[in-house]
């Protein structure tokens, strides 16, 4: 059942897609706009980056997801402006009118004022980023196989992950699995186990948002599989040949050809566009500061949810994680239905269901309030939770099959290098420097 009440959602991530699906039986017309035609399951993006999964395993066409929802349509468009006075969303090919607008365009990589580092240390937010990661990692071993100079060879076999949050820890653990298990029989001139992996962070422990006991266990798990953890260290420089860090008032240099960025996020550019057009306040990360019902101050018909929203819960700001985005999506859907019926609702309240992070094969940490798990039990919980969060059953089947094969064979079959030129040359930005 549809009506003339128009709900426009910008962004097909966890927040926007959850909201659209939650409105499937509401008397509204839903238009979901995204510049990509697929929903990306970002928590598993690092597995694409390290060859554990193929990109199609974690990316699902939005039209396919909403194809049976009669009150929803999907537009592939790049938003250029928002007009709150006329209630219009502008894109490159026209405009879309709305009665309620929900902006859920997420976040992007942030280099703390050093955008020049991005060319040497790619971030991990998109499918394309993951493929760049995969190419860099696999090319590092290939370049080392060809190299005869021991010092340069070791540069190729040194990996530095910047950032010790969940993404950084999971990346470091996956890299350790690659060098210790996946590639151990694949080369003749090098021993992949000679690769060095560093994880660098300015905080005093890995997984700083987790309970301290789990941080200690996570660090022990990383060190057990050969990852060197460097805390209380600030990155001061990144080039194509090294990472420079400062700790204990001393400058240190780590020679490396492969740096992976997992530190810092900023709001998507649409936060600034919305701020300029509506007068909404933003924080230092560019996130839009929202009211207790996730609406923009002075514009009760405009909502911001997910990573783009600065939402205060007590004295803390809610983190940019999928559970927050999904709960906000369901909340705003309920709020829209209630408003149509002339009913009111209390403000949004986040229910923390726990956090999980995996650290390579058979190791993870889990925080469920007063219950803390680590090791094999936490790893099994991590597998189940992430598998059930996948939107489409077909993708769940593909992933569980791939996981099972990888686990039994210790292989990562998706470790293709796909950036070759038509004549099989290596692109300059991916080639090892002379």
Buried (B, 14 or more C-beta within 10 A) or exposed (E): EEEEBBBBBBBBBBBBBBBBBBBBEBBBBBBBBBBBBBBBBBBBBBBBBBBBBBBBBBBBBBBBBBEEBEBBEBBBBEBEBBBBEEBBBBBEEEEBEBBBBBBBBBBBBBBEEEEEBEEBBBBBBBBEBBBBBBBBBBBBBBBBBEBEEEEBBBBBBBBBBBBBBBBBBBBBBBBBBBBBBBBEEEEEEBEBEEBBBBBBBBBEBBBBEBBEEBBBBBBEBBEEBBBBBBBBBEBEBBBBEBBBBBBEEEEBEBBBBBBBBBBBBBBBEBBBBBBEBBEBEBEEBBBBBBBEBBBBBEBEBBBBBBBBBBBEBEEEBBBBBBBBBBBBBBBBBBBBBEBBEEEEBEEBEBEBEBBBBBBBBBBBBBBBEEEBBBBEEBBBBBBEBBBEBBBBEEBBEBBEEBBEEBEEEBBBBBBEBEBEEEEEEBEEEBEBEE
